[in-house]
Amino acid sequence: MAPYWSCLLALVFASTSSALNNGVAVKPPMGWNPYNAFLCTTTETQYKAAAQSLISLGLSTLGYNYVNLDCGWQGKARNSSGGFTWDTTTIPSGIPTLSTFVHNLGLKFGMYSDGGFFACDFVGGTAKYLGSLGFETSDANTFAGWGADYLKYDNCYAVSQTDFVNFNPPIQIQPHYTTMRDALAATRRPIVFSICEWGVQDPARWPASAVGNSWRISNDIGPPASWANLLRIINQLVPITQFAGPGAWNDLDMLEVGNSGLTAAEQQTHFAFWAAAKSPLIISTDLTNPSSQTLNILKNPRIIALNQDSLGKSIAFKRRYTNDHDVWAGPLADGSTVAVIINWQSASRSLTFNLADVGFSSATATDLISGTSLGKLTTSYTSTVAGHGSVVLKLTGGVATPPPSFTFYSAAASSNSLAGGAATRVVSSSVTVVGFIGNGGILTINGVDGGTSGGTKTLSMDYINGDFVFTNTDCSNCRNAFISVNGGTAVQVQFPISAQSWDILLSGYLVTLSGFRAGKTNTIQISNPNAFAPDFYRPVVWLHVPYINLEIAFGHIHIVGSGGALHIAVNLIELLSRHPSDDEILPTVFSADPGVHSF
């Protein structure tokens, strides 16, 4: 038997998070909240019905254990001792009684309050429900005394008693949350602290992981639900996946599964992505009469297992094929990798996932939506995917691709050409970018090496895009650039935000372009005729150095490779197959893929 040789690439996922050490939310919380279904008008009867539905529908056995209040339960004036009150019309039995009801079902009870003068509402700020600003210690003790296991803490009226919602407040809002964090800790009751600051002031980088068990990364997902809302939130997640981990989670907002506004495929993509990103999975639909489609999505044990995986690593952004599909991937506790591929097109179609986009040349795959075992995949996997649908694969035994060879080019180099207002900008002592590209501004990078044969090359782009938004736009939390090679047709490339500021780079954005000539006389031009593009630090050209991977087992040799190295290896193995050793004969079988050969 020939020895088994393989090349392994170790992927190190660094995190700067320092999780809040309060012993709860070691895995992302799962449960129910009424807001997306009932807004701020949820009644005691509806809360009780939802709690009973979690039991009767079998959702609680899958981990959906929190029944959380949202806006509208509160009173509008404190009692004579300054204590928090509830609306006796909405919750006639009282919060302590409702809490006991939920606990007696074996579930956990979640409270809702606000870090401002008043709480949020859905009537333009006119309800003036009680907020907790200035009463943190008293309210934390009250909530704990009522049996709270979870606190969602909102951000309305954070600045003043007349400023309802402010996405750019003149104050730092982090202290509002640290004050309540400390007040909750002083109660000595284990309470999940869910920060709902809507992504204001880039909370992942406070870091919010030292303040709460989860933090909202964006403005609300709805209502109403829409695919555009999902795109806005997905783009906002791109630069911050590394901050999530056990006890501290990026919160992509509550689920819209079961609500109108999304197709079945969109709901499946929504649920699978939220799960793999390790967002809390909080159902927010009417559970008294859910459809079988809704339950099939919410109860998929394989997707839930992604969310509750003990490693606690979020998927990370790997590749965007603009207007076509995204590839995200991340590690699991058993050493496997999950890959999530999103179809950005609205029609059902054949979609090909390249394993190289997650660092593999081959792997054994399982479809986690259907549970189907797909066997061993080599180089790619093609399937039919619904419009805005997704493919979710668990990849085991992956054979790593070799590291690429890149040539670096500084966008701000004096050899390049800036026109139409494009200009250099110093970010730090080591980083200078070119900005004001677009709306007439053009960056041309000269003297790019096309290698010995030219053709198609992959570029790795380092850029800054701090153009974040809280409402949907034509390119929500992203900017477009149009890139051409040697004056050819420009290709649209969509770049998600790199942070909520203009001083943080996002590195390694890959785009494949054709039209290169052999030699070092190529030009790359970056522009946008109608809007501004990101600021660019350096495009990096991948020279596609020939390589081979050999897997030798059970009398067969499997080669994955490129270029001249593959040609040499194939000829060598053909020679060996004609002159085998005394104890081994190698049958020769060629695959139809010119980059893959088996013997």
C-alpha positions as CSV (number, residue, x, y, z in Angstrom):
1,M,0.0,0.0,0.0
2,A,1.4,3.4,-0.9
3,P,1.7,6.0,1.8
4,Y,-1.0,8.6,2.3
5,W,0.3,12.1,1.7
6,S,-1.7,15.2,2.2
7,C,-1.1,18.9,2.6
8,L,-2.9,20.6,5.5
9,L,-3.4,24.3,5.9
10,A,-4.1,25.5,9.4
11,L,-6.6,28.2,9.6
12,V,-6.3,30.3,12.7
13,F,-9.4,32.3,13.7
14,A,-8.3,35.1,15.9
15,S,-10.7,36.8,18.2
16,T,-10.3,39.9,20.3
17,S,-13.4,39.3,22.4
18,S,-13.3,39.1,26.1
19,A,-16.7,37.6,26.9
20,L,-18.8,38.8,29.8
21,N,-18.1,36.2,32.5
22,N,-21.6,35.8,34.0
23,G,-22.0,32.1,33.3
24,V,-25.0,32.4,30.9
25,A,-25.5,32.3,27.2
26,V,-22.5,30.0,26.7
27,K,-24.4,29.1,23.5
28,P,-26.6,31.5,21.6
29,P,-29.9,31.9,23.4
30,M,-33.0,30.5,21.7
31,G,-36.6,31.4,22.4
32,W,-39.6,33.6,21.5
33,N,-40.3,37.3,21.4
34,P,-43.5,38.9,20.1
35,Y,-42.3,42.1,18.4
36,N,-42.2,41.1,14.7
37,A,-45.7,39.6,15.0
38,F,-47.5,41.8,17.5
39,L,-45.3,44.9,17.9
40,C,-45.9,46.6,21.2
41,T,-49.5,45.4,21.7
42,T,-48.8,41.8,23.0
43,T,-51.2,40.8,25.7
44,E,-50.8,38.4,28.7
45,T,-53.0,35.9,26.9
46,Q,-50.7,36.0,23.9
47,Y,-47.6,35.6,26.0
48,K,-49.1,32.5,27.7
49,A,-50.2,31.0,24.4
50,A,-46.7,31.4,23.0
51,A,-45.2,29.7,26.0
52,Q,-47.6,26.8,25.7
53,S,-46.9,26.6,22.0
54,L,-43.2,26.2,22.6
55,I,-44.0,23.1,24.6
56,S,-46.8,21.7,22.5
57,L,-45.0,22.1,19.2
58,G,-41.8,20.5,20.5
59,L,-39.8,23.6,20.1
60,S,-38.6,23.7,23.7
61,T,-37.0,20.3,23.4
62,L,-34.9,21.7,20.6
63,G,-33.6,24.5,22.8
64,Y,-36.2,27.3,22.4
65,N,-36.6,28.0,26.1
66,Y,-36.9,31.8,26.6
67,V,-40.2,33.5,26.6
68,N,-39.3,37.2,26.3
69,L,-41.4,40.3,26.8
70,D,-41.0,43.3,24.5
71,C,-42.3,46.8,24.5
72,G,-45.8,47.6,25.7
73,W,-45.9,45.6,29.0
74,Q,-44.6,48.6,31.0
75,G,-46.5,51.2,32.9
76,K,-46.0,54.9,32.3
77,A,-45.4,56.0,35.8
78,R,-43.4,54.6,38.7
79,N,-44.9,53.7,42.0
80,S,-44.7,55.8,45.1
81,S,-41.3,54.3,46.0
82,G,-39.9,54.8,42.5
83,G,-40.3,51.1,41.5
84,F,-41.1,49.8,38.0
85,T,-44.8,49.1,37.2
86,W,-46.6,47.2,34.5
87,D,-49.7,48.0,32.4
88,T,-52.5,46.4,34.3
89,T,-54.7,46.2,31.1
90,T,-52.0,44.4,29.1
91,I,-50.8,42.2,31.9
92,P,-53.8,42.0,34.3
93,S,-52.3,39.2,36.4
94,G,-49.0,41.0,36.9
95,I,-45.5,40.3,35.8
96,P,-44.6,38.1,38.8
97,T,-47.6,35.8,38.1
98,L,-46.7,35.7,34.4
99,S,-43.1,34.8,35.2
100,T,-44.3,32.0,37.5
101,F,-46.6,30.7,34.7
102,V,-43.6,30.5,32.3
103,H,-41.3,28.9,34.9
104,N,-43.9,26.3,35.8
105,L,-43.8,25.2,32.2
106,G,-40.1,24.5,32.5
107,L,-39.2,27.6,30.4
108,K,-37.2,30.8,31.1
109,F,-38.6,34.3,31.4
110,G,-37.2,37.3,29.7
111,M,-37.8,41.0,30.6
112,Y,-37.6,44.1,28.4
113,S,-36.5,47.6,29.3
114,D,-34.7,50.5,27.8
115,G,-31.5,52.4,28.6
116,G,-33.2,55.7,28.0
117,F,-35.6,58.1,29.7
118,F,-38.5,56.2,28.0
119,A,-38.8,52.9,26.1
120,C,-39.3,52.3,22.4
121,D,-42.8,52.0,21.0
122,F,-44.4,51.7,17.5
123,V,-46.3,54.9,17.7
124,G,-43.6,57.5,17.0
125,G,-42.4,57.8,20.5
126,T,-45.7,59.0,22.0
127,A,-46.4,56.0,24.3
128,K,-43.8,57.1,26.9
129,Y,-43.4,53.7,28.4
130,L,-41.0,53.6,31.4
131,G,-37.3,53.4,30.7
132,S,-34.5,52.5,33.2
133,L,-32.0,55.4,32.8
134,G,-31.1,56.6,36.2
135,F,-33.0,53.7,37.9
136,E,-30.7,50.8,36.9
137,T,-30.0,49.4,40.4
138,S,-33.6,49.6,41.4
139,D,-34.9,48.1,38.2
140,A,-32.3,45.3,38.1
141,N,-33.4,44.3,41.6
142,T,-37.0,44.4,40.5
143,F,-36.5,42.3,37.4
144,A,-34.4,39.8,39.4
145,G,-37.1,39.6,42.0
146,W,-39.7,38.9,39.4
147,G,-37.7,35.9,38.2
148,A,-36.1,37.4,35.1
149,D,-33.7,35.1,33.3
150,Y,-33.0,37.5,30.4
151,L,-33.1,41.2,29.8
152,K,-33.4,42.9,26.4
153,Y,-32.2,46.4,26.9
154,D,-33.2,48.9,24.2
155,N,-31.9,52.3,23.1
156,C,-34.8,54.8,22.7
157,Y,-34.7,58.2,24.3
158,A,-31.1,57.7,25.2
159,V,-30.1,61.3,24.7
160,S,-33.0,63.3,26.1
161,Q,-36.7,63.1,26.9
162,T,-37.5,64.6,23.5
163,D,-35.1,62.6,21.3
164,F,-36.9,59.4,20.4
165,V,-34.5,57.6,18.1
166,N,-31.0,58.8,17.3
167,F,-28.7,56.7,15.2
168,N,-25.9,59.3,15.6
169,P,-26.2,60.4,19.2
170,P,-23.9,63.2,20.6
171,I,-23.1,61.0,23.6
172,Q,-21.4,57.7,24.2
173,I,-24.1,55.1,24.8
174,Q,-21.9,52.4,26.1
175,P,-22.1,53.7,29.7
176,H,-25.9,53.1,29.7
177,Y,-25.2,49.5,29.1
178,T,-22.3,49.0,31.5
179,T,-24.3,50.6,34.3
180,M,-27.1,48.1,33.8
181,R,-24.6,45.3,33.4
182,D,-23.2,46.1,36.8
183,A,-26.6,46.4,38.3
184,L,-27.6,43.0,37.0
185,A,-24.4,41.4,38.3
186,A,-25.1,42.9,41.8
187,T,-28.4,41.0,42.0
188,R,-26.4,37.7,41.8
189,R,-29.2,36.2,39.6
190,P,-28.0,34.7,36.3
191,I,-29.6,36.9,33.7
192,V,-28.7,37.0,30.0
193,F,-28.0,40.6,29.1
194,S,-29.1,41.3,25.5
195,I,-27.9,44.8,24.4
196,C,-30.2,46.3,21.8
197,E,-28.3,49.4,20.7
198,W,-29.1,48.8,17.0
199,G,-25.4,48.7,16.0
200,V,-24.9,52.3,17.0
201,Q,-21.3,53.3,17.6
202,D,-19.9,49.9,16.4
203,P,-20.6,48.0,19.6
204,A,-18.6,44.9,18.6
205,R,-15.5,47.0,18.9
206,W,-16.2,48.5,22.4
207,P,-16.0,45.5,22.9
208,A,-19.6,44.7,23.7
209,S,-18.5,41.2,24.6
210,A,-17.3,42.7,27.9
211,V,-20.7,44.4,28.4
212,G,-23.4,42.0,27.3
213,N,-24.1,38.5,26.3
214,S,-25.2,39.6,22.9
215,W,-25.3,42.9,21.0
216,R,-27.4,44.0,18.1
217,I,-25.2,44.7,15.1
218,S,-27.8,46.6,13.0
219,N,-31.1,48.4,12.9
220,D,-34.3,46.3,13.1
221,I,-34.9,43.4,10.7
222,G,-38.5,44.5,10.5
223,P,-41.4,44.6,10.5
224,P,-42.2,44.3,7.7
225,A,-39.8,41.6,6.7
226,S,-37.9,42.0,3.4
227,W,-35.0,40.5,1.5
228,A,-33.4,43.9,1.4
229,N,-33.4,44.0,5.2
230,L,-31.5,40.7,5.3
231,L,-28.9,42.0,2.8
232,R,-28.3,45.1,4.9
233,I,-27.7,43.0,8.0
234,I,-25.5,40.4,6.3
235,N,-23.3,43.2,4.9
236,Q,-23.0,44.7,8.4
237,L,-21.8,41.4,9.8
238,V,-18.9,41.1,7.4
239,P,-16.2,42.8,9.4
240,I,-17.1,41.7,12.9
241,T,-17.6,37.9,12.9
242,Q,-14.4,37.5,14.9
243,F,-15.8,39.2,18.0
244,A,-18.4,36.5,18.7
245,G,-17.8,33.6,21.0
246,P,-19.2,31.6,23.9
247,G,-21.1,34.0,26.2
248,A,-20.9,36.9,23.7
249,W,-22.7,36.9,20.4
250,N,-23.4,39.1,17.4
251,D,-27.2,39.6,17.4
252,L,-28.6,39.8,13.9
253,D,-32.1,40.5,15.3
254,M,-35.1,38.3,15.8
255,L,-36.3,35.8,13.3
256,E,-38.8,36.6,10.6
257,V,-39.5,32.9,9.8
258,G,-43.3,32.5,9.6
259,N,-44.0,36.1,8.8
260,S,-45.1,37.6,5.4
261,G,-42.6,39.4,3.2
262,L,-40.1,36.5,2.6
263,T,-40.5,33.5,0.3
264,A,-39.9,30.0,1.7
265,A,-36.4,30.0,0.2
266,E,-35.6,33.4,1.7
267,Q,-36.8,32.2,5.1
268,Q,-34.6,29.1,4.9
269,T,-31.6,31.2,4.0
270,H,-32.4,33.7,6.8
271,F,-32.6,30.9,9.4
272,A,-29.5,29.0,8.2
273,F,-27.4,32.1,8.0
274,W,-28.4,33.4,11.4
275,A,-27.8,30.0,12.9
276,A,-24.3,29.6,11.3
277,A,-23.4,33.2,12.4
278,K,-24.2,32.2,16.0
279,S,-26.9,34.8,16.3
280,P,-29.4,34.2,19.1
281,L,-32.4,32.4,17.5
282,I,-35.4,34.2,18.8
283,I,-38.6,33.2,17.0
284,S,-40.9,36.2,16.4
285,T,-44.0,35.0,14.8
286,D,-47.5,33.9,16.0
287,L,-47.0,30.3,17.2
288,T,-50.7,29.5,17.7
289,N,-51.2,28.3,14.1
290,P,-47.8,28.0,12.4
291,S,-47.5,26.4,8.9
292,S,-45.7,23.1,8.4
293,Q,-43.2,25.1,6.3
294,T,-42.5,27.4,9.3
295,L,-42.0,24.5,11.7
296,N,-39.8,22.6,9.2
297,I,-37.4,25.5,9.0
298,L,-37.4,26.3,12.8
299,K,-37.1,22.7,13.8
300,N,-34.3,21.5,11.5
301,P,-32.0,19.8,14.0
302,R,-28.9,20.0,11.8
303,I,-29.2,23.8,11.4
304,I,-29.9,24.2,15.1
305,A,-26.8,22.2,15.8
306,L,-24.7,24.7,13.8
307,N,-26.0,27.5,16.1
308,Q,-25.4,25.5,19.3
309,D,-22.0,24.0,18.3
310,S,-19.8,24.0,21.4
311,L,-16.8,25.7,19.6
312,G,-18.9,28.9,19.3
313,K,-17.2,30.2,16.1
314,S,-19.3,32.2,13.7
315,I,-19.0,31.7,9.9
316,A,-16.9,34.3,8.3
317,F,-17.1,36.1,4.9
318,K,-15.0,34.3,2.3
319,R,-16.0,35.3,-1.2
320,R,-18.6,37.5,-3.0
321,Y,-19.4,36.9,-6.6
322,T,-21.2,40.2,-7.2
323,N,-24.9,39.8,-8.1
324,D,-24.4,36.0,-8.1
325,H,-23.6,34.4,-4.8
326,D,-21.8,34.7,-1.5
327,V,-19.6,32.1,0.3
328,W,-19.2,32.1,4.0
329,A,-17.6,29.4,6.2
330,G,-16.4,28.6,9.7
331,P,-15.1,25.8,11.9
332,L,-17.1,23.4,14.0
333,A,-16.1,21.6,17.2
334,D,-15.6,18.2,15.6
335,G,-13.0,19.6,13.2
336,S,-15.3,19.9,10.2
337,T,-16.2,23.1,8.4
338,V,-19.6,24.6,7.6
339,A,-20.0,26.4,4.3
340,V,-23.0,28.6,3.5
341,I,-23.6,29.7,-0.1
342,I,-26.3,32.3,-0.8
343,N,-27.9,32.8,-4.2
344,W,-28.2,36.5,-4.7
345,Q,-30.3,36.1,-7.8
346,S,-34.1,36.1,-7.5
347,A,-34.6,33.1,-9.8
348,S,-34.0,29.4,-9.3
349,R,-30.9,28.3,-11.2
350,S,-27.8,26.0,-11.2
351,L,-25.2,27.3,-8.9
352,T,-21.6,26.1,-8.5
353,F,-19.7,26.3,-5.3
354,N,-15.9,26.2,-5.6
355,L,-14.3,24.4,-2.7
356,A,-11.2,26.6,-3.1
357,D,-13.3,29.4,-1.8
358,V,-13.2,27.8,1.7
359,G,-9.6,26.6,1.3
360,F,-10.2,23.0,0.1
361,S,-9.5,21.0,-3.0
362,S,-11.8,18.2,-1.9
363,A,-13.9,17.2,1.1
364,T,-16.7,14.9,2.1
365,A,-20.0,16.8,2.3
366,T,-23.4,16.6,3.9
367,D,-26.3,18.9,2.9
368,L,-27.5,20.2,6.3
369,I,-30.8,21.5,5.0
370,S,-32.0,18.2,3.7
371,G,-29.6,15.9,5.6
372,T,-28.4,14.2,2.4
373,S,-25.0,12.8,2.3
374,L,-23.2,14.0,-0.9
375,G,-20.1,11.9,-0.6
376,K,-16.7,13.2,-1.6
377,L,-16.6,16.5,-3.5
378,T,-13.6,17.4,-5.7
379,T,-13.0,21.0,-6.7
380,S,-16.6,22.0,-6.9
381,Y,-20.3,21.2,-6.2
382,T,-23.2,22.2,-8.5
383,S,-26.8,22.1,-7.5
384,T,-30.1,23.8,-8.3
385,V,-30.8,26.6,-5.8
386,A,-34.0,28.6,-5.5
387,G,-34.1,32.3,-5.9
388,H,-32.4,33.8,-2.8
389,G,-32.0,30.3,-1.5
390,S,-28.9,28.8,0.0
391,V,-26.8,25.7,0.2
392,V,-25.5,24.7,3.6
393,L,-22.8,22.1,3.6
394,K,-20.9,20.3,6.4
395,L,-17.4,19.5,5.0
396,T,-15.3,16.8,6.7
397,G,-11.9,15.5,5.8
398,G,-11.1,18.5,3.7
399,V,-7.8,18.5,1.7
400,A,-6.4,22.0,1.9
401,T,-5.4,24.0,-1.2
402,P,-1.8,25.3,-1.1
403,P,-1.3,29.0,-0.2
404,P,-1.4,31.3,-3.2
405,S,1.5,33.4,-4.4
406,F,0.6,37.1,-4.6
407,T,2.3,40.2,-6.0
408,F,1.5,43.4,-4.0
409,Y,0.8,46.8,-5.5
410,S,0.3,49.9,-3.4
411,A,-2.7,52.0,-4.6
412,A,-0.9,55.1,-3.5
413,A,2.4,54.4,-5.4
414,S,3.8,57.3,-7.5
415,S,3.8,55.0,-10.5
416,N,0.0,54.9,-10.6
417,S,-2.4,57.4,-12.1
418,L,-5.0,59.4,-10.2
419,A,-7.6,61.4,-12.1
420,G,-10.9,63.2,-11.7
421,G,-10.5,64.0,-8.0
422,A,-9.1,60.6,-6.8
423,A,-6.6,61.4,-4.1
424,T,-4.3,59.8,-1.5
425,R,-5.3,59.8,2.2
426,V,-3.0,58.9,5.1
427,V,-4.7,56.5,7.5
428,S,-1.7,55.8,9.7
429,S,2.1,55.8,9.6
430,S,2.0,52.6,7.7
431,V,-1.2,52.8,5.6
432,T,-2.0,55.3,2.8
433,V,-5.0,54.8,0.7
434,V,-6.5,56.3,-2.4
435,G,-10.0,57.7,-1.9
436,F,-12.6,59.8,-3.8
437,I,-12.7,57.1,-6.4
438,G,-16.0,57.3,-8.3
439,N,-18.2,60.2,-9.4
440,G,-15.4,61.1,-11.8
441,G,-12.5,59.9,-9.7
442,I,-10.4,57.2,-11.3
443,L,-7.4,55.1,-9.9
444,T,-5.2,53.4,-12.5
445,I,-2.6,50.9,-11.3
446,N,0.2,50.6,-13.8
447,G,2.9,48.0,-14.4
448,V,0.9,45.0,-13.2
449,D,2.5,41.6,-13.8
450,G,0.4,39.3,-15.8
451,G,2.8,36.4,-15.4
452,T,4.2,34.4,-18.2
453,S,0.8,33.7,-19.9
454,G,-1.6,36.5,-18.9
455,G,-5.2,35.5,-19.1
456,T,-7.4,35.4,-16.0
457,K,-6.0,36.4,-12.5
458,T,-7.5,36.6,-9.0
459,L,-7.0,39.9,-7.2
460,S,-7.1,40.2,-3.4
461,M,-8.2,43.7,-2.5
462,D,-7.5,45.5,0.8
463,Y,-9.9,48.4,1.2
464,I,-11.7,50.7,3.6
465,N,-15.5,51.3,3.4
466,G,-17.0,53.0,6.4
467,D,-20.2,53.9,4.6
468,F,-22.6,52.2,7.0
469,V,-26.4,52.7,7.0
470,F,-29.3,52.0,9.3
471,T,-32.0,52.0,6.5
472,N,-32.0,50.3,3.1
473,T,-30.4,51.9,0.1
474,D,-29.4,50.8,-3.4
475,C,-26.3,49.3,-1.8
476,S,-27.0,48.9,1.9
477,N,-23.8,48.7,3.9
478,C,-21.7,48.3,0.7
479,R,-20.1,50.3,-2.1
480,N,-19.6,49.4,-5.7
481,A,-16.5,49.7,-7.8
482,F,-16.1,49.0,-11.5
483,I,-12.8,47.4,-12.3
484,S,-11.3,46.9,-15.8
485,V,-8.1,45.4,-17.0
486,N,-6.1,46.9,-19.9
487,G,-9.1,49.1,-20.9
488,G,-11.5,46.1,-21.2
489,T,-15.1,46.0,-20.1
490,A,-15.4,47.1,-16.5
491,V,-16.7,44.5,-14.0
492,Q,-19.0,45.5,-11.1
493,V,-17.6,44.5,-7.7
494,Q,-19.6,45.0,-4.5
495,F,-17.6,45.7,-1.3
496,P,-19.3,45.4,2.1
497,I,-18.4,47.8,4.8
498,S,-15.0,47.2,6.5
499,A,-16.1,48.9,9.8
500,Q,-18.2,51.9,11.0
501,S,-15.2,54.2,10.5
502,W,-12.8,55.1,7.8
503,D,-9.6,53.9,9.5
504,I,-10.0,50.1,9.6
505,L,-8.9,48.0,6.7
506,L,-10.7,44.9,5.4
507,S,-8.2,42.6,3.7
508,G,-8.4,39.7,1.3
509,Y,-11.5,40.5,-0.8
510,L,-11.1,38.3,-3.8
511,V,-12.2,39.1,-7.4
512,T,-11.3,37.3,-10.6
513,L,-10.7,39.3,-13.7
514,S,-9.7,38.4,-17.3
515,G,-7.9,40.3,-19.9
516,F,-4.3,40.2,-18.6
517,R,-1.3,40.2,-21.0
518,A,1.9,38.3,-20.3
519,G,4.5,40.5,-18.7
520,K,4.5,43.6,-16.5
521,T,2.7,46.1,-18.8
522,N,-0.9,45.6,-17.5
523,T,-3.2,48.3,-16.1
524,I,-6.0,47.9,-13.6
525,Q,-8.5,50.8,-13.5
526,I,-11.0,51.3,-10.7
527,S,-13.9,53.7,-10.9
528,N,-17.7,54.2,-10.4
529,P,-19.6,56.5,-12.8
530,N,-22.5,57.2,-10.4
531,A,-21.3,56.9,-6.8
532,F,-18.2,56.6,-4.7
533,A,-16.2,53.4,-4.4
534,P,-14.3,52.3,-1.3
535,D,-10.9,53.7,-0.5
536,F,-8.2,51.3,-1.7
537,Y,-4.9,50.4,0.0
538,R,-3.5,47.7,-2.2
539,P,-4.8,45.3,-4.8
540,V,-2.8,42.1,-4.8
541,V,-2.5,39.9,-7.9
542,W,-2.6,36.2,-7.5
543,L,-0.2,34.7,-10.0
544,H,-1.7,31.2,-9.9
545,V,1.6,29.4,-9.3
546,P,1.3,25.8,-10.5
547,Y,0.7,23.3,-7.7
548,I,-0.2,19.7,-7.1
549,N,-1.9,17.8,-4.3
550,L,-1.5,14.1,-4.2
551,E,-3.8,11.7,-2.3
552,I,-2.6,8.1,-2.5
553,A,-4.7,5.4,-1.0
554,F,-6.2,2.0,-1.7
555,G,-4.0,1.6,-4.8
556,H,-5.3,4.8,-6.4
557,I,-3.6,8.2,-6.8
558,H,-5.8,11.3,-6.9
559,I,-4.2,14.5,-8.1
560,V,-5.6,18.0,-7.9
561,G,-3.4,20.7,-9.5
562,S,-2.9,23.4,-12.0
563,G,-0.6,24.4,-14.9
564,G,2.7,22.8,-15.7
565,A,3.0,21.1,-12.3
566,L,-0.2,19.1,-13.1
567,H,1.1,18.2,-16.5
568,I,4.4,16.9,-15.1
569,A,2.7,14.9,-12.4
570,V,0.2,13.3,-14.8
571,N,3.1,12.2,-17.1
572,L,5.1,10.9,-14.2
573,I,2.2,8.8,-12.8
574,E,1.4,7.5,-16.4
575,L,5.0,6.4,-16.6
576,L,4.8,4.7,-13.2
577,S,1.6,2.9,-14.2
578,R,3.4,1.4,-17.2
579,H,6.3,0.3,-15.0
580,P,4.8,-0.7,-11.6
581,S,6.8,-2.1,-8.7
582,D,6.5,-5.8,-8.0
583,D,3.9,-5.4,-5.3
584,E,1.6,-2.7,-6.8
585,I,-0.2,-2.0,-10.0
586,L,-1.8,1.4,-10.6
587,P,-4.9,1.4,-12.9
588,T,-5.2,4.6,-14.9
589,V,-8.5,6.5,-15.0
590,F,-8.8,10.1,-16.3
591,S,-11.6,12.3,-15.1
592,A,-13.4,14.8,-17.4
593,D,-12.0,17.7,-15.3
594,P,-8.7,18.9,-16.8
595,G,-7.6,20.0,-13.3
596,V,-8.3,16.6,-11.6
597,H,-6.9,13.2,-12.5
598,S,-7.3,9.9,-10.8
599,F,-5.2,6.7,-11.3
